[in-house]
Amino acid sequence: MAKAAKPVSEPAASAPRMFGGSLESQRLPWAWAVDQLTRARHYWISTTRPDGRPHARPVWGVWLDDVFYFSTGSLAAGNLASNPEITVHVESDAGEAVIVEGIVSELRGRPRLRRVLDIYNEKYHWDMSPDSPEGPLLAVTPRVVFGWVSDPSGLDCGARFHGTATRWRFP
């Protein structure tokens, strides 16, 4: 599988504001988040319906050059047409969270479309064609990404979580 290119400059890492204050923690490296986003097979997206109600669903996707790409023909596509704000969460059973908040736009440009679909088709053993993608191919440009690791045993979740919570802000 193709490896994501290193960004020109990494996003700024800081402590997220949670539980009524900023968490003092050791920051996770951006490379950790990129690895999680690149390796994940399933992602959960959250959008907002025109009447303000939330909508969440799983999708397949590709993280490439600090952008998340996915395709959907569901209710989510209509929601995003009226409000391009989105949250993307990496599905994980191991207590590792990566959450992307950003703005969606439709992917334009034939060379990028081909590159994304080459990675997508290899990752999912699929055969989506750039000439007839299954629904719009969407690009999520992140504003902020959150990540943390909790104790997988569940015995010391608080200490481990507080020790790794990280927020990365994009310019």
N, C-alpha and C positions, 0 to 999 in steps of 0.2 A: 504494500500500500504506500502511496506517496506520502512523504513526510512534509508537514507544514513548514513553510519558510519562516525564518526568524524575522520578527518585525524590525523595521528600520530603527525604531526606538521603543523600548518597553513602556507599558503604561505605568504610571506612578502608583506605588503600593503604599497603603496606609491602614490604620486600624478602623474597622467599620464601627458605626454607632449602633449598638444593640443593647437590649436590656436597660435602656435609660441612660446609657453613657458609652464612651469609647472603650473598647477592649484593649488592654495592653497585651500584646502577644508578639511572638516571633513571626515575622511575615513569611508566608509561603512564597517560593520563587515563581515568577510568571511562567517559567518553563513547565512547572508542575501543572498549572491550569491549562496550558496549551496541550499538554499530553493528555489530560483528562478529556478535553473537548475534542481532540483529534481521534482518540481511541474509542470513545463512546459509540454504541450502536443505536441507542434509543435516547431521544430527547423529549422533554415535555415542554410544550409552548403554552403560554397564557396570553390571551388577548381579551379585549373588552368589547362586548356587544354594543350596538348603537344606543341601547336603553341603559347602559352602564353596568349590566350584569357581567360577571366574569365568565370566561370560557377557557377550559384547559383540555389538551389532548396530546397524545404521543405522536411523534413524527420521526422519520429518518432524516439524516442530514450530514453535512460535511463542514468541518472547520478548516478554513484555508486562509492564510495571510491575515489573521485577526478579523475574519468575517465568517458568520455562520450562514450557510446556504441550505435551504430546504424547499420542498414542493408540497403544496396542499391544494386540494380543490374543495375543502370542507368549509364549514361555517367560519373557520378561522380566516380564510382568504377574504370573505366579505367583511368581517370585523376589521381586518387590517386595511381594507380599502377606505374605511371611514375613520380609522384611528390607527396610525402606523406604529404606535408604541407596543412593545412586546417584551415578555420575559421568557428566557429559554433556560431550562434546568436539565443538567445531565442526570440521566437515570443511574442510580447507584445503590447497590445493596451493602456496600462496604463502609458506609458512614463518611464517604467523601462527597462533599457538595461543591458544585460549581454552578453559579447562577449568573446569567448574562442579562442585562437590561439594555435595551437599545431601540433603534428605529428600523423599520422594514422598508425596503424599496424593491422593485422588481429588477431582477438581474438583466442587464443590458450588455451587449458586446459579445460577439460570436467567439472570440478566442477564450474569454473567461468562461463562457457557457460550456464550451467544449472541455476545458480543463476541469471544471467542477463536475460535469457529468462523467468524465473519465474516472475520477476518484470515486464518485457516488456509485457508478456501475460496478467497479472493482470491489468496493466495500460491501455492497449488498447483493452481489451476484445478480445484477439487474441489467436491463438493456434499454435504458431510457435514451431516446434519440434527441439531439439538439433541434432536429426538424419538427418533432412533435412531442415536446415534454408533456408529462401527465399533470396538467395544471400549471399555474404560474411558478416559475423558479424564483424564489425570494431570497434576498440578502439582508441579514441583520447586521447593522453596523453598531457595535457596542459603545455605550457611554460609560458603563461601569460593569465590572465583573466582581462577584464575591466568591470566596472559596474558603473551605475549612475542612479539617479532618477530625472526626470524633473517634473515641476509643471503640474499635470494632467489637470488643467484648461486652460493651455496655456497662462495665463496672466503674469507669472513671470518665464518663462522657464530658462532664463539666470542665474538668481540668485540661483534658486534651483539646476540647473545642476552644476554650478560651486561649489556649496556647498557640493556635494556628489561624484563627479568623483573620482574613485578609481582604482588603478592598483594592481593586485596581481601577484607576480612573483613566479614561482615554481623553486625549486633547479634542 
